């Protein structure tokens, strides 16, 4: 039993690693390709230099960053307090909300984009700032679950009552008690929202906005190597960000343990 | 210490159709420890939460030192509270937990650290001050919670079943410790529990609650020896229900007439309520009025379970050194060592 497990685990991991790294490695190799005037295949940084020469590269990247950050801000303002409130005051609604939050995964993006957009006022529909709100909705299935799981482990009601009994009003209770205990769950929710927003293509394209992912797609029509180089670039950035978040959270964990 | 009198006047609270509190009146003197004891759902926790300001009342007034605090927010009441479930802030160390209330009161850092460490010393946790809640045992966590509640020098200390999640041994130690601290600090304390032994052991007065109102509130001795109602008599301590016939204000039991405490002018079949230690068991070969079923040795005392020819099972408690020869099957004579008994009508 144990022996078969000890083989199963590494081999599963190996297959998973292959599944991730094979396409990534191939893309990376492809993204460095260029051709000499005689048509000979070479590897160089030329595609990446080409990216930097595109005036639209920076503007699209910055726009996507900006919209993603706004989506994170909305998650912080709308989603985090809502889930906390659900745990504090409306436990009985949790299961209903849980079902509702899964809808963005079930409803086709076409229907979702039109439906949600129709609910927005005209002035919002005419700016790209409608996107962050949509991103918040699209990431709800994930953010809700992360926050919900994080809170399940904490007796939020009791500790917030304890805090108030000790002289903290509601704002102070939120800042000093609720926010810190939710920190890792909140960080996870923020990261997911950010990553999802940064890479969102379907909805953005359907609503005819032009962000980094849609720009990359249009680039691929003219310069496929350049487009792949862009993808490799953004994947690497995403990976580094993930790594940093991972390092950050394990560091805070260590700090807590060392404090003994 | 700035502890004061706590008064609950005519407090009522409903949750939908259920009446949690029905015109509850309770006064706790300065420095007094009063326990509210009752079965679950009797309203004792609701009463405590209303005092804390965590729950609102439908009617009635809560007064602290003659000041009406009924509509005061929980965070302005200056009451320390210890909860049944572990309520320490998981992201703060023990000493930081104790400091929390002082931090909210803007006590300067060095000063509040010093006070917090003093309190941790008081509850015997000096060496664990830097530990986080998950690194502490249940008993230690409740000690920290107690220190945290006391750190704000509360006018009232509220204990909401603080011991029920703990092991028996820890529970006994901690309750003694709570009483010791409460006495030395002179903090007015309201202690909610469903464990009568706990309530009786450390309280100045115990209030027995049922269905949202106080059945009786008095010292543990009076409550035990002189219960005002059959509910209190049954709820506090062990009670025998011995079938007997009442005639006027006398009841005949084991061939002896005893005065009834609450006669009500009723005659007929009643249950006489007698505590096990008020029943005398003596050997009476051939001439007894009951037979021994079992004898359980409990240390200093022994529990004798007897049965009358009519089938009533009666529990007696007597010193072990006089009960050694009471074997199962033995004929015994039972008698009640009381001049007045409480009866329940059947």
Interface residues (C-beta under 8 A of the other chain):
Chain A: X154 X155 X158 X159 X161 X162 X163 X164 X165 X166 X167 X168 X169 X172 X173 X176 X177 X180 X181 X183 X256 X259 X260
Chain B: X52 X53 X54 X73 X74 X75 X76 X77 X78 X79 X80 X81 X83 X85 X86 X87 X88 X89 X90 X91 X93 X100 X101 X103 X104 X105 X130 X131 X132 X135 X145 X148 X149 X152 X158
